[in-house]
């Protein structure tokens, strides 16, 4: 199984500042034929289901604010929120969909400092 | 508007069975694979099962293989999860999620979830 490890487990950032969440996979999720990274980021607010933010590691889902961006390739990925807003308080998960079983990171809790 | 609505959760004794349903609307259901994902109280997300768009392919997490069965009825726009031999570790909020034709795709729409509690 591909193990997804996020860091840090929790993060406190001041409003308007940058937040960075990392995700590392135990093996590459880059499909060499398509040159696509099979990596997605979700946001989950309390009492709500997850919401897809970024897929193919760096493609922003429609309707997601452009302060959210994804980067990385192979085994190392980053979700960046360029200017933290109050509504961004949530738990963030990375997930690989390269192979079965589909696996998630343990989550990173983002709070306001 | 794309919607997924889960139902069928409840309280069941260890060793019991339960069948979850997820009704879809707002998209061509028969064209997309569907997943079940669960979240134990206060914990992270765990993928449970996948069924292909036409129901011919299924895949399961090792933790549920042999006990759970995913299926779908495209005429009813519904995906099911039959859960047997339930244990306390199966207690969770169960989400259905929309994928693509193949398993290797992100989950772009999620339902609100239905809660399963396994307790004596």
Boltz contact constraints between the chains, C-beta under 6 A:
constraints:
  - contact:
      token1: [A, 38]
      token2: [B, 104]
      max_distance: 6.0
  - contact:
      token1: [A, 40]
      token2: [B, 106]
      max_distance: 6.0
  - contact:
      token1: [A, 49]
      token2: [B, 95]
      max_distance: 6.0
  - contact:
      token1: [A, 49]
      token2: [B, 110]
      max_distance: 6.0
  - contact:
      token1: [A, 49]
      token2: [B, 112]
      max_distance: 6.0
  - contact:
      token1: [A, 50]
      token2: [B, 110]
      max_distance: 6.0
  - contact:
      token1: [A, 52]
      token2: [B, 106]
      max_distance: 6.0
  - contact:
      token1: [A, 52]
      token2: [B, 108]
      max_distance: 6.0
  - contact:
      token1: [A, 55]
      token2: [B, 106]
      max_distance: 6.0
  - contact:
      token1: [A, 93]
      token2: [B, 45]
      max_distance: 6.0
  - contact:
      token1: [A, 97]
      token2: [B, 104]
      max_distance: 6.0
  - contact:
      token1: [A, 97]
      token2: [B, 105]
      max_distance: 6.0
  - contact:
      token1: [A, 97]
      token2: [B, 106]
      max_distance: 6.0
  - contact:
      token1: [A, 100]
      token2: [B, 59]
      max_distance: 6.0
  - contact:
      token1: [A, 100]
      token2: [B, 103]
      max_distance: 6.0
  - contact:
      token1: [A, 101]
      token2: [B, 61]
      max_distance: 6.0
  - contact:
      token1: [A, 102]
      token2: [B, 47]
      max_distance: 6.0
  - contact:
      token1: [A, 104]
      token2: [B, 44]
      max_distance: 6.0
  - contact:
      token1: [A, 104]
      token2: [B, 45]
      max_distance: 6.0
  - contact:
      token1: [A, 106]
      token2: [B, 44]
      max_distance: 6.0
  - contact:
      token1: [A, 107]
      token2: [B, 44]
      max_distance: 6.0
